[in-house]
Amino acid sequence: MTIRLNDEALSHARGLLRGGDVEFDERDDWSEHAPSADDGNDFIDEHGMAEYSRWFLGEDTGATEGTKGRYSFPFGDFRKLHRCAVISAESRAGQYDHDEIEKALRELLEQIDAKADRS
């Protein structure tokens, strides 16, 4: 299993932040804010797998293309970037030694917090 940073998803997350499509929520909120498996299926049905993949910073290049199992480290709810998702994903990336993904998430969190301070 090789999980690499999904650069397109990182660009998407940064675009959401620039556009103000971000929830400045708290760490533990992700358990309530995370989309369900059914939400993911509905999103794929409406927007397709390519758009779905843009919501995950990790891509398992060993997993079958076109499957939800190929993607990990979600950062939002298919509508907005969530601070709580970034915190959760950063912690998991660090736990499993996905250094490049962890670094990207740490930088994204810093950018979210800087934007919150300016608001």
N, CA, C and O atoms as a Tinker XYZ file with bonds, in Angstrom:
   476  protein
     1  N      0.860000   -1.185000    0.000000    73     2
     2  CA     0.000000    0.000000    0.000000    64     1     3
     3  C      0.898000    1.237000    0.000000    63     2     4     5
     4  O      1.682000    1.454000    0.924000    81     3
     5  N      0.770000    2.027000   -1.037000    73     3     6
     6  CA     1.508000    3.270000   -1.140000    64     5     7
     7  C      0.512000    4.417000   -1.195000    63     6     8     9
     8  O     -0.229000    4.572000   -2.166000    81     7
     9  N      0.510000    5.208000   -0.148000    73     7    10
    10  CA    -0.400000    6.358000   -0.115000    64     9    11
    11  C      0.420000    7.603000   -0.401000    63    10    12    13
    12  O      1.386000    7.908000    0.298000    81    11
    13  N      0.013000    8.311000   -1.439000    73    11    14
    14  CA     0.731000    9.521000   -1.839000    64    13    15
    15  C     -0.169000   10.737000   -1.643000    63    14    16    17
    16  O     -1.390000   10.621000   -1.535000    81    15
    17  N      0.457000   11.882000   -1.601000    73    15    18
    18  CA    -0.280000   13.139000   -1.503000    64    17    19
    19  C     -1.031000   13.382000   -2.803000    63    18    20    21
    20  O     -0.457000   13.300000   -3.889000    81    19
    21  N     -2.309000   13.679000   -2.682000    73    19    22
    22  CA    -3.161000   14.006000   -3.820000    64    21    23
    23  C     -3.053000   15.520000   -4.035000    63    22    24    25
    24  O     -3.761000   16.295000   -3.392000    81    23
    25  N     -2.178000   15.924000   -4.926000    73    23    26
    26  CA    -1.907000   17.353000   -5.159000    64    25    27
    27  C     -3.145000   18.107000   -5.634000    63    26    28    29
    28  O     -3.345000   19.264000   -5.264000    81    27
    29  N     -3.966000   17.467000   -6.443000    73    27    30
    30  CA    -5.186000   18.125000   -6.920000    64    29    31
    31  C     -6.133000   18.419000   -5.754000    63    30    32    33
    32  O     -6.777000   19.468000   -5.723000    81    31
    33  N     -6.217000   17.492000   -4.800000    73    31    34
    34  CA    -7.057000   17.707000   -3.628000    64    33    35
    35  C     -6.502000   18.839000   -2.763000    63    34    36    37
    36  O     -7.265000   19.639000   -2.222000    81    35
    37  N     -5.184000   18.908000   -2.633000    73    35    38
    38  CA    -4.580000   19.982000   -1.855000    64    37    39
    39  C     -4.890000   21.329000   -2.497000    63    38    40    41
    40  O     -5.199000   22.290000   -1.793000    81    39
    41  N     -4.811000   21.410000   -3.805000    73    39    42
    42  CA    -5.173000   22.652000   -4.504000    64    41    43
    43  C     -6.636000   22.998000   -4.276000    63    42    44    45
    44  O     -6.984000   24.164000   -4.088000    81    43
    45  N     -7.487000   21.985000   -4.292000    73    43    46
    46  CA    -8.914000   22.197000   -4.046000    64    45    47
    47  C     -9.142000   22.738000   -2.631000    63    46    48    49
    48  O     -9.918000   23.675000   -2.441000    81    47
    49  N     -8.472000   22.153000   -1.648000    73    47    50
    50  CA    -8.610000   22.601000   -0.258000    64    49    51
    51  C     -8.160000   24.052000   -0.112000    63    50    52    53
    52  O     -8.817000   24.849000    0.558000    81    51
    53  N     -7.047000   24.384000   -0.736000    73    51    54
    54  CA    -6.551000   25.771000   -0.671000    64    53    55
    55  C     -7.522000   26.737000   -1.353000    63    54    56    57
    56  O     -7.713000   27.863000   -0.893000    81    55
    57  N     -8.123000   26.295000   -2.438000    73    55    58
    58  CA    -9.115000   27.125000   -3.128000    64    57    59
    59  C    -10.348000   27.361000   -2.267000    63    58    60    61
    60  O    -10.891000   28.465000   -2.238000    81    59
    61  N    -10.784000   26.322000   -1.567000    73    59    62
    62  CA   -11.915000   26.482000   -0.652000    64    61    63
    63  C    -11.582000   27.502000    0.431000    63    62    64    65
    64  O    -12.412000   28.343000    0.779000    81    63
    65  N    -10.371000   27.423000    0.959000    73    63    66
    66  CA    -9.946000   28.358000    1.998000    64    65    67
    67  C     -9.906000   29.784000    1.459000    63    66    68    69
    68  O    -10.405000   30.706000    2.106000    81    67
    69  N     -9.319000   29.970000    0.288000    73    67    70
    70  CA    -9.268000   31.301000   -0.324000    64    69    71
    71  C    -10.669000   31.861000   -0.552000    63    70    72    73
    72  O    -10.904000   33.058000   -0.382000    81    71
    73  N    -11.594000   30.984000   -0.938000    73    71    74
    74  CA   -12.959000   31.407000   -1.220000    64    73    75
    75  C    -13.831000   31.567000    0.013000    63    74    76    77
    76  O    -14.987000   31.977000   -0.093000    81    75
    77  N    -13.289000   31.246000    1.181000    73    75    78
    78  CA   -14.055000   31.382000    2.413000    64    77    79
    79  C    -14.998000   30.223000    2.692000    63    78    80    81
    80  O    -15.850000   30.314000    3.576000    81    79
    81  N    -14.850000   29.132000    1.943000    73    79    82
    82  CA   -15.692000   27.952000    2.155000    64    81    83
    83  C    -15.050000   27.047000    3.188000    63    82    84    85
    84  O    -14.577000   25.956000    2.873000    81    83
    85  N    -15.042000   27.521000    4.433000    73    83    86
    86  CA   -14.363000   26.806000    5.516000    64    85    87
    87  C    -15.175000   26.918000    6.796000    63    86    88    89
    88  O    -15.767000   27.957000    7.090000    81    87
    89  N    -15.191000   25.828000    7.549000    73    87    90
    90  CA   -15.794000   25.804000    8.880000    64    89    91
    91  C    -14.648000   25.873000    9.889000    63    90    92    93
    92  O    -13.747000   25.034000    9.879000    81    91
    93  N    -14.694000   26.864000   10.745000    73    91    94
    94  CA   -13.655000   27.036000   11.766000    64    93    95
    95  C    -14.091000   26.292000   13.035000    63    94    96    97
    96  O    -14.239000   26.885000   14.104000    81    95
    97  N    -14.289000   24.991000   12.889000    73    95    98
    98  CA   -14.804000   24.181000   13.982000    64    97    99
    99  C    -13.669000   23.630000   14.842000    63    98   100   101
   100  O    -12.491000   23.864000   14.573000    81    99
   101  N    -14.051000   22.898000   15.876000    73    99   102
   102  CA   -13.082000   22.379000   16.843000    64   101   103
   103  C    -12.723000   20.925000   16.539000    63   102   104   105
   104  O    -13.452000   20.227000   15.835000    81   103
   105  N    -11.617000   20.494000   17.067000    73   103   106
   106  CA   -11.047000   19.171000   16.816000    64   105   107
   107  C    -12.079000   18.045000   16.891000    63   106   108   109
   108  O    -12.168000   17.234000   15.969000    81   107
   109  N    -12.840000   17.983000   17.945000    73   107   110
   110  CA   -13.739000   16.858000   18.175000    64   109   111
   111  C    -15.025000   16.928000   17.358000    63   110   112   113
   112  O    -15.840000   16.009000   17.433000    81   111
   113  N    -15.228000   17.978000   16.590000    73   111   114
   114  CA   -16.453000   18.125000   15.805000    64   113   115
   115  C    -16.508000   17.193000   14.598000    63   114   116   117
   116  O    -17.590000   16.970000   14.055000    81   115
   117  N    -15.388000   16.648000   14.166000    73   115   118
   118  CA   -15.375000   15.852000   12.948000    64   117   119
   119  C    -16.273000   14.627000   13.051000    63   118   120   121
   120  O    -16.853000   14.208000   12.049000    81   119
   121  N    -16.401000   14.044000   14.238000    73   119   122
   122  CA   -17.267000   12.867000   14.375000    64   121   123
   123  C    -18.717000   13.207000   14.018000    63   122   124   125
   124  O    -19.460000   12.337000   13.564000    81   123
   125  N    -19.116000   14.441000   14.215000    73   123   126
   126  CA   -20.467000   14.874000   13.863000    64   125   127
   127  C    -20.538000   15.459000   12.452000    63   126   128   129
   128  O    -21.576000   15.358000   11.798000    81   127
   129  N    -19.468000   16.059000   11.980000    73   127   130
   130  CA   -19.479000   16.756000   10.693000    64   129   131
   131  C    -19.078000   15.882000    9.508000    63   130   132   133
   132  O    -19.350000   16.232000    8.359000    81   131
   133  N    -18.434000   14.752000    9.777000    73   131   134
   134  CA   -17.960000   13.896000    8.690000    64   133   135
   135  C    -19.131000   13.343000    7.886000    63   134   136   137
   136  O    -20.134000   12.917000    8.458000    81   135
   137  N    -19.007000   13.350000    6.573000    73   135   138
   138  CA   -20.080000   12.774000    5.757000    64   137   139
   139  C    -20.148000   11.258000    5.934000    63   138   140   141
   140  O    -19.132000   10.605000    6.173000    81   139
   141  N    -21.331000   10.718000    5.816000    73   139   142
   142  CA   -21.531000    9.273000    5.930000    64   141   143
   143  C    -21.137000    8.588000    4.621000    63   142   144   145
   144  O    -20.895000    9.249000    3.612000    81   143
   145  N    -21.076000    7.264000    4.651000    73   143   146
   146  CA   -20.806000    6.507000    3.426000    64   145   147
   147  C    -21.888000    6.785000    2.387000    63   146   148   149
   148  O    -21.595000    6.886000    1.196000    81   147
   149  N    -23.127000    6.907000    2.833000    73   147   150
   150  CA   -24.219000    7.219000    1.906000    64   149   151
   151  C    -24.044000    8.610000    1.296000    63   150   152   153
   152  O    -24.329000    8.815000    0.116000    81   151
   153  N    -23.574000    9.567000    2.106000    73   151   154
   154  CA   -23.303000   10.913000    1.573000    64   153   155
   155  C    -22.253000   10.827000    0.467000    63   154   156   157
   156  O    -22.381000   11.473000   -0.573000    81   155
   157  N    -21.220000   10.027000    0.699000    73   155   158
   158  CA   -20.185000    9.848000   -0.312000    64   157   159
   159  C    -20.738000    9.221000   -1.578000    63   158   160   161
   160  O    -20.408000    9.654000   -2.682000    81   159
   161  N    -21.577000    8.203000   -1.428000    73   159   162
   162  CA   -22.187000    7.558000   -2.595000    64   161   163
   163  C    -23.062000    8.531000   -3.366000    63   162   164   165
   164  O    -23.022000    8.568000   -4.595000    81   163
   165  N    -23.853000    9.319000   -2.646000    73   163   166
   166  CA   -24.710000   10.314000   -3.293000    64   165   167
   167  C    -23.876000   11.342000   -4.047000    63   166   168   169
   168  O    -24.221000   11.740000   -5.160000    81   167
   169  N    -22.777000   11.766000   -3.433000    73   167   170
   170  CA   -21.891000   12.739000   -4.079000    64   169   171
   171  C    -21.306000   12.161000   -5.375000    63   170   172   173
   172  O    -21.262000   12.835000   -6.404000    81   171
   173  N    -20.862000   10.911000   -5.306000    73   171   174
   174  CA   -20.300000   10.261000   -6.497000    64   173   175
   175  C    -21.365000   10.152000   -7.584000    63   174   176   177
   176  O    -21.091000   10.419000   -8.754000    81   175
   177  N    -22.576000    9.761000   -7.199000    73   175   178
   178  CA   -23.661000    9.639000   -8.181000    64   177   179
   179  C    -23.930000   10.971000   -8.880000    63   178   180   181
   180  O    -24.215000   11.005000  -10.077000    81   179
   181  N    -23.839000   12.057000   -8.129000    73   179   182
   182  CA   -24.148000   13.373000   -8.681000    64   181   183
   183  C    -22.971000   14.016000   -9.410000    63   182   184   185
   184  O    -23.157000   14.675000  -10.434000    81   183
   185  N    -21.754000   13.823000   -8.880000    73   183   186
   186  CA   -20.588000   14.565000   -9.392000    64   185   187
   187  C    -19.497000   13.700000  -10.014000    63   186   188   189
   188  O    -18.648000   14.215000  -10.741000    81   187
   189  N    -19.503000   12.409000   -9.746000    73   187   190
   190  CA   -18.499000   11.509000  -10.302000    64   189   191
   191  C    -17.310000   11.289000   -9.374000    63   190   192   193
   192  O    -17.084000   12.035000   -8.421000    81   191
   193  N    -16.561000   10.236000   -9.691000    73   191   194
   194  CA   -15.426000    9.839000   -8.851000    64   193   195
   195  C    -14.285000   10.856000   -8.895000    63   194   196   197
   196  O    -13.607000   11.061000   -7.889000    81   195
   197  N    -14.066000   11.491000  -10.035000    73   195   198
   198  CA   -12.971000   12.468000  -10.124000    64   197   199
   199  C    -13.204000   13.622000   -9.153000    63   198   200   201
   200  O    -12.273000   14.075000   -8.488000    81   199
   201  N    -14.434000   14.091000   -9.072000    73   199   202
   202  CA   -14.746000   15.185000   -8.143000    64   201   203
   203  C    -14.665000   14.694000   -6.696000    63   202   204   205
   204  O    -14.196000   15.419000   -5.819000    81   203
   205  N    -15.119000   13.477000   -6.450000    73   203   206
   206  CA   -15.035000   12.866000   -5.109000    64   205   207
   207  C    -13.585000   12.841000   -4.632000    63   206   208   209
   208  O    -13.294000   13.173000   -3.483000    81   207
   209  N    -12.682000   12.446000   -5.524000    73   207   210
   210  CA   -11.274000   12.300000   -5.144000    64   209   211
   211  C    -10.651000   13.621000   -4.702000    63   210   212   213
   212  O     -9.663000   13.625000   -3.967000    81   211
   213  N    -11.217000   14.733000   -5.141000    73   211   214
   214  CA   -10.669000   16.054000   -4.794000    64   213   215
   215  C    -10.891000   16.416000   -3.326000    63   214   216   217
   216  O    -10.403000   17.454000   -2.878000    81   215
   217  N    -11.611000   15.594000   -2.565000    73   215   218
   218  CA   -11.896000   15.850000   -1.159000    64   217   219
   219  C    -11.020000   15.034000   -0.212000    63   218   220   221
   220  O    -11.276000   14.986000    0.991000    81   219
   221  N     -9.975000   14.387000   -0.765000    73   219   222
   222  CA    -9.118000   13.504000    0.033000    64   221   223
   223  C     -7.653000   13.761000   -0.299000    63   222   224   225
   224  O     -7.256000   13.738000   -1.465000    81   223
   225  N     -6.847000   14.009000    0.746000    73   223   226
   226  CA    -5.439000   14.318000    0.502000    64   225   227
   227  C     -4.583000   13.082000    0.292000    63   226   228   229
   228  O     -3.442000   13.198000   -0.155000    81   227
   229  N     -5.099000   11.905000    0.602000    73   227   230
   230  CA    -4.345000   10.680000    0.385000    64   229   231
   231  C     -4.917000    9.857000   -0.747000    63   230   232   233
   232  O     -6.134000    9.730000   -0.879000    81   231
   233  N     -4.034000    9.294000   -1.570000    73   231   234
   234  CA    -4.453000    8.397000   -2.638000    64   233   235
   235  C     -3.592000    7.141000   -2.582000    63   234   236   237
   236  O     -2.368000    7.209000   -2.696000    81   235
   237  N     -4.236000    6.008000   -2.409000    73   235   238
   238  CA    -3.555000    4.716000   -2.363000    64   237   239
   239  C     -3.393000    4.221000   -3.790000    63   238   240   241
   240  O     -4.347000    3.736000   -4.399000    81   239
   241  N     -2.188000    4.343000   -4.318000    73   239   242
   242  CA    -1.943000    3.990000   -5.714000    64   241   243
   243  C     -2.027000    2.486000   -5.959000    63   242   244   245
   244  O     -2.061000    2.048000   -7.109000    81   243
   245  N     -2.060000    1.700000   -4.899000    73   243   246
   246  CA    -2.202000    0.255000   -5.049000    64   245   247
   247  C     -3.649000   -0.204000   -5.065000    63   246   248   249
   248  O     -3.927000   -1.354000   -5.406000    81   247
   249  N     -4.564000    0.666000   -4.706000    73   247   250
   250  CA    -5.984000    0.324000   -4.693000    64   249   251
   251  C     -6.577000    0.530000   -6.083000    63   250   252   253
   252  O     -6.051000    1.291000   -6.896000    81   251
   253  N     -7.657000   -0.148000   -6.330000    73   251   254
   254  CA    -8.307000   -0.083000   -7.634000    64   253   255
   255  C     -8.796000    1.331000   -7.929000    63   254   256   257
   256  O     -9.440000    1.974000   -7.100000    81   255
   257  N     -8.472000    1.794000   -9.132000    73   255   258
   258  CA    -8.958000    3.115000   -9.553000    64   257   259
   259  C    -10.475000    3.093000   -9.633000    63   258   260   261
   260  O    -11.081000    2.075000   -9.966000    81   259
   261  N    -11.078000    4.240000   -9.321000    73   259   262
   262  CA   -12.524000    4.358000   -9.407000    64   261   263
   263  C    -13.265000    3.796000   -8.216000    63   262   264   265
   264  O    -14.477000    3.592000   -8.278000    81   263
   265  N    -12.538000    3.536000   -7.107000    73   263   266
   266  CA   -13.176000    3.048000   -5.890000    64   265   267
   267  C    -12.953000    4.022000   -4.750000    63   266   268   269
   268  O    -11.946000    4.729000   -4.707000    81   267
   269  N    -13.894000    4.052000   -3.836000    73   267   270
   270  CA   -13.767000    4.936000   -2.675000    64   269   271
   271  C    -12.573000    4.538000   -1.809000    63   270   272   273
   272  O    -11.961000    5.392000   -1.167000    81   271
   273  N    -12.242000    3.260000   -1.790000    73   271   274
   274  CA   -11.136000    2.777000   -0.979000    64   273   275
   275  C     -9.773000    3.291000   -1.410000    63   274   276   277
   276  O     -8.793000    3.131000   -0.683000    81   275
   277  N     -9.700000    3.893000   -2.560000    73   275   278
   278  CA    -8.431000    4.446000   -3.048000    64   277   279
   279  C     -8.071000    5.737000   -2.314000    63   278   280   281
   280  O     -6.910000    6.145000   -2.320000    81   279
   281  N     -9.056000    6.384000   -1.681000    73   279   282
   282  CA    -8.857000    7.732000   -1.132000    64   281   283
   283  C     -8.959000    7.758000    0.390000    63   282   284   285
   284  O     -9.789000    7.072000    0.987000    81   283
   285  N     -8.096000    8.565000    0.999000    73   283   286
   286  CA    -8.065000    8.685000    2.463000    64   285   287
   287  C     -7.704000   10.119000    2.851000    63   286   288   289
   288  O     -7.329000   10.930000    2.004000    81   287
   289  N     -7.819000   10.405000    4.103000    73   287   290
   290  CA    -7.521000   11.713000    4.668000    64   289   291
   291  C     -8.454000   12.799000    4.129000    63   290   292   293
   292  O     -8.014000   13.741000    3.470000    81   291
   293  N     -9.769000   12.648000    4.425000    73   291   294
   294  CA   -10.732000   13.667000    4.000000    64   293   295
   295  C    -10.504000   14.978000    4.749000    63   294   296   297
   296  O    -10.042000   14.982000    5.890000    81   295
   297  N    -10.834000   16.083000    4.093000    73   295   298
   298  CA   -10.672000   17.393000    4.736000    64   297   299
   299  C    -11.960000   18.208000    4.737000    63   298   300   301
   300  O    -11.947000   19.378000    5.117000    81   299
   301  N    -13.056000   17.616000    4.323000    73   299   302
   302  CA   -14.305000   18.365000    4.293000    64   301   303
   303  C    -15.503000   17.474000    4.087000    63   302   304   305
   304  O    -15.400000   16.248000    4.067000    81   303
   305  N    -16.653000   18.126000    3.934000    73   303   306
   306  CA   -17.937000   17.426000    3.871000    64   305   307
   307  C    -18.581000   17.506000    2.488000    63   306   308   309
   308  O    -19.800000   17.387000    2.372000    81   307
   309  N    -17.793000   17.703000    1.455000    73   307   310
   310  CA   -18.226000   17.843000    0.062000    64   309   311
   311  C    -18.876000   19.198000   -0.206000    63   310   312   313
   312  O    -19.417000   19.430000   -1.287000    81   311
   313  N    -18.823000   20.079000    0.770000    73   311   314
   314  CA   -19.314000   21.447000    0.598000    64   313   315
   315  C    -18.264000   22.453000    1.082000    63   314   316   317
   316  O    -17.997000   23.460000    0.426000    81   315
   317  N    -17.683000   22.159000    2.236000    73   315   318
   318  CA   -16.737000   23.079000    2.861000    64   317   319
   319  C    -15.535000   22.338000    3.416000    63   318   320   321
   320  O    -15.605000   21.157000    3.757000    81   319
   321  N    -14.433000   23.067000    3.495000    73   319   322
   322  CA   -13.242000   22.629000    4.209000    64   321   323
   323  C    -13.551000   22.722000    5.698000    63   322   324   325
   324  O    -14.101000   23.725000    6.152000    81   323
   325  N    -13.209000   21.699000    6.458000    73   323   326
   326  CA   -13.468000   21.706000    7.902000    64   325   327
   327  C    -12.150000   21.644000    8.662000    63   326   328   329
   328  O    -11.325000   20.758000    8.440000    81   327
   329  N    -11.974000   22.594000    9.554000    73   327   330
   330  CA   -10.786000   22.625000   10.401000    64   329   331
   331  C    -10.652000   21.316000   11.180000    63   330   332   333
   332  O     -9.554000   20.774000   11.305000    81   331
   333  N    -11.774000   20.812000   11.705000    73   331   334
   334  CA   -11.741000   19.585000   12.500000    64   333   335
   335  C    -11.279000   18.389000   11.673000    63   334   336   337
   336  O    -10.600000   17.506000   12.198000    81   335
   337  N    -11.631000   18.344000   10.400000    73   335   338
   338  CA   -11.197000   17.251000    9.529000    64   337   339
   339  C     -9.694000   17.316000    9.291000    63   338   340   341
   340  O     -9.013000   16.290000    9.276000    81   339
   341  N     -9.185000   18.529000    9.105000    73   339   342
   342  CA    -7.749000   18.718000    8.881000    64   341   343
   343  C     -6.966000   18.278000   10.113000    63   342   344   345
   344  O     -5.937000   17.614000    9.989000    81   343
   345  N     -7.443000   18.641000   11.291000    73   343   346
   346  CA    -6.771000   18.239000   12.535000    64   345   347
   347  C     -6.760000   16.723000   12.667000    63   346   348   349
   348  O     -5.728000   16.128000   12.978000    81   347
   349  N     -7.901000   16.107000   12.434000    73   347   350
   350  CA    -8.019000   14.656000   12.542000    64   349   351
   351  C     -7.109000   13.952000   11.538000    63   350   352   353
   352  O     -6.414000   12.996000   11.884000    81   351
   353  N     -7.116000   14.424000   10.309000    73   351   354
   354  CA    -6.302000   13.807000    9.259000    64   353   355
   355  C     -4.809000   13.988000    9.532000    63   354   356   357
   356  O     -4.015000   13.078000    9.296000    81   355
   357  N     -4.436000   15.156000   10.026000    73   355   358
   358  CA    -3.017000   15.393000   10.339000    64   357   359
   359  C     -2.536000   14.404000   11.399000    63   358   360   361
   360  O     -1.447000   13.839000   11.289000    81   359
   361  N     -3.352000   14.206000   12.413000    73   359   362
   362  CA    -2.997000   13.275000   13.479000    64   361   363
   363  C     -2.835000   11.850000   12.944000    63   362   364   365
   364  O     -1.877000   11.159000   13.291000    81   363
   365  N     -3.759000   11.421000   12.112000    73   363   366
   366  CA    -3.682000   10.070000   11.542000    64   365   367
   367  C     -2.499000    9.932000   10.590000    63   366   368   369
   368  O     -1.828000    8.900000   10.587000    81   367
   369  N     -2.236000   10.950000    9.790000    73   367   370
   370  CA    -1.102000   10.893000    8.867000    64   369   371
   371  C      0.203000   10.738000    9.645000    63   370   372   373
   372  O      1.078000    9.969000    9.250000    81   371
   373  N      0.328000   11.464000   10.738000    73   371   374
   374  CA     1.516000   11.347000   11.572000    64   373   375
   375  C      1.632000    9.981000   12.221000    63   374   376   377
   376  O      2.721000    9.414000   12.311000    81   375
   377  N      0.506000    9.461000   12.668000    73   375   378
   378  CA     0.478000    8.159000   13.322000    64   377   379
   379  C      0.952000    7.048000   12.382000    63   378   380   381
   380  O      1.601000    6.098000   12.818000    81   379
   381  N      0.628000    7.169000   11.100000    73   379   382
   382  CA     0.968000    6.127000   10.137000    64   381   383
   383  C      2.143000    6.503000    9.224000    63   382   384   385
   384  O      2.354000    5.882000    8.183000    81   383
   385  N      2.900000    7.523000    9.627000    73   383   386
   386  CA     4.135000    7.917000    8.940000    64   385   387
   387  C      3.941000    8.312000    7.476000    63   386   388   389
   388  O      4.759000    7.977000    6.619000    81   387
   389  N      2.863000    9.019000    7.205000    73   387   390
   390  CA     2.654000    9.600000    5.879000    64   389   391
   391  C      3.121000   11.055000    5.956000    63   390   392   393
   392  O      2.319000   11.987000    6.013000    81   391
   393  N      4.436000   11.213000    5.955000    73   391   394
   394  CA     5.067000   12.497000    6.262000    64   393   395
   395  C      4.647000   13.618000    5.321000    63   394   396   397
   396  O      4.378000   14.732000    5.772000    81   395
   397  N      4.589000   13.342000    4.030000    73   395   398
   398  CA     4.247000   14.384000    3.060000    64   397   399
   399  C      2.805000   14.865000    3.268000    63   398   400   401
   400  O      2.523000   16.060000    3.175000    81   399
   401  N      1.917000   13.941000    3.545000    73   399   402
   402  CA     0.514000   14.284000    3.789000    64   401   403
   403  C      0.391000   15.029000    5.112000    63   402   404   405
   404  O     -0.333000   16.021000    5.203000    81   403
   405  N      1.090000   14.558000    6.129000    73   403   406
   406  CA     1.063000   15.230000    7.430000    64   405   407
   407  C      1.543000   16.680000    7.306000    63   406   408   409
   408  O      0.941000   17.589000    7.877000    81   407
   409  N      2.623000   16.887000    6.563000    73   407   410
   410  CA     3.166000   18.236000    6.376000    64   409   411
   411  C      2.155000   19.131000    5.651000    63   410   412   413
   412  O      1.949000   20.278000    6.045000    81   411
   413  N      1.534000   18.614000    4.605000    73   411   414
   414  CA     0.538000   19.396000    3.861000    64   413   415
   415  C     -0.641000   19.769000    4.758000    63   414   416   417
   416  O     -1.141000   20.893000    4.698000    81   415
   417  N     -1.076000   18.834000    5.578000    73   415   418
   418  CA    -2.200000   19.104000    6.488000    64   417   419
   419  C     -1.806000   20.111000    7.568000    63   418   420   421
   420  O     -2.608000   20.972000    7.929000    81   419
   421  N     -0.591000   20.012000    8.082000    73   419   422
   422  CA    -0.127000   20.967000    9.092000    64   421   423
   423  C     -0.116000   22.379000    8.510000    63   422   424   425
   424  O     -0.559000   23.328000    9.157000    81   423
   425  N      0.392000   22.511000    7.286000    73   423   426
   426  CA     0.437000   23.823000    6.634000    64   425   427
   427  C     -0.975000   24.341000    6.357000    63   426   428   429
   428  O     -1.243000   25.533000    6.508000    81   427
   429  N     -1.870000   23.446000    5.954000    73   427   430
   430  CA    -3.256000   23.838000    5.702000    64   429   431
   431  C     -3.914000   24.314000    6.992000    63   430   432   433
   432  O     -4.641000   25.308000    6.988000    81   431
   433  N     -3.666000   23.614000    8.091000    73   431   434
   434  CA    -4.213000   24.030000    9.386000    64   433   435
   435  C     -3.681000   25.402000    9.791000    63   434   436   437
   436  O     -4.436000   26.239000   10.287000    81   435
   437  N     -2.402000   25.633000    9.585000    73   435   438
   438  CA    -1.826000   26.949000    9.894000    64   437   439
   439  C     -2.509000   28.048000    9.071000    63   438   440   441
   440  O     -2.770000   29.137000    9.581000    81   439
   441  N     -2.794000   27.761000    7.810000    73   439   442
   442  CA    -3.456000   28.741000    6.945000    64   441   443
   443  C     -4.903000   28.982000    7.395000    63   442   444   445
   444  O     -5.391000   30.112000    7.359000    81   443
   445  N     -5.579000   27.917000    7.816000    73   443   446
   446  CA    -6.951000   28.056000    8.326000    64   445   447
   447  C     -6.943000   28.934000    9.565000    63   446   448   449
   448  O     -7.740000   29.866000    9.681000    81   447
   449  N     -6.037000   28.633000   10.495000    73   447   450
   450  CA    -5.994000   29.398000   11.739000    64   449   451
   451  C     -5.611000   30.847000   11.501000    63   450   452   453
   452  O     -6.127000   31.740000   12.173000    81   451
   453  N     -4.715000   31.095000   10.555000    73   451   454
   454  CA    -4.338000   32.478000   10.228000    64   453   455
   455  C     -5.546000   33.228000    9.655000    63   454   456   457
   456  O     -5.761000   34.398000    9.974000    81   455
   457  N     -6.320000   32.565000    8.822000    73   455   458
   458  CA    -7.516000   33.199000    8.250000    64   457   459
   459  C     -8.545000   33.476000    9.337000    63   458   460   461
   460  O     -9.215000   34.509000    9.309000    81   459
   461  N     -8.677000   32.559000   10.295000    73   459   462
   462  CA    -9.627000   32.762000   11.392000    64   461   463
   463  C     -9.223000   33.956000   12.233000    63   462   464   465
   464  O    -10.079000   34.710000   12.696000    81   463
   465  N     -7.929000   34.135000   12.435000    73   463   466
   466  CA    -7.430000   35.265000   13.227000    64   465   467
   467  C     -7.698000   36.591000   12.554000    63   466   468   469
   468  O     -7.858000   37.605000   13.234000    81   467
   469  N     -7.751000   36.610000   11.212000    73   467   470
   470  CA    -8.004000   37.845000   10.476000    64   469   471
   471  C     -9.476000   38.178000   10.396000    63   470   472   473
   472  O     -9.845000   39.323000   10.137000    81   471
   473  N    -10.328000   37.176000   10.618000    73   471   474
   474  CA   -11.775000   37.399000   10.479000    64   473   475
   475  C    -12.362000   38.119000   11.658000    63   474   476
   476  O    -13.565000   38.378000   11.686000    81   475
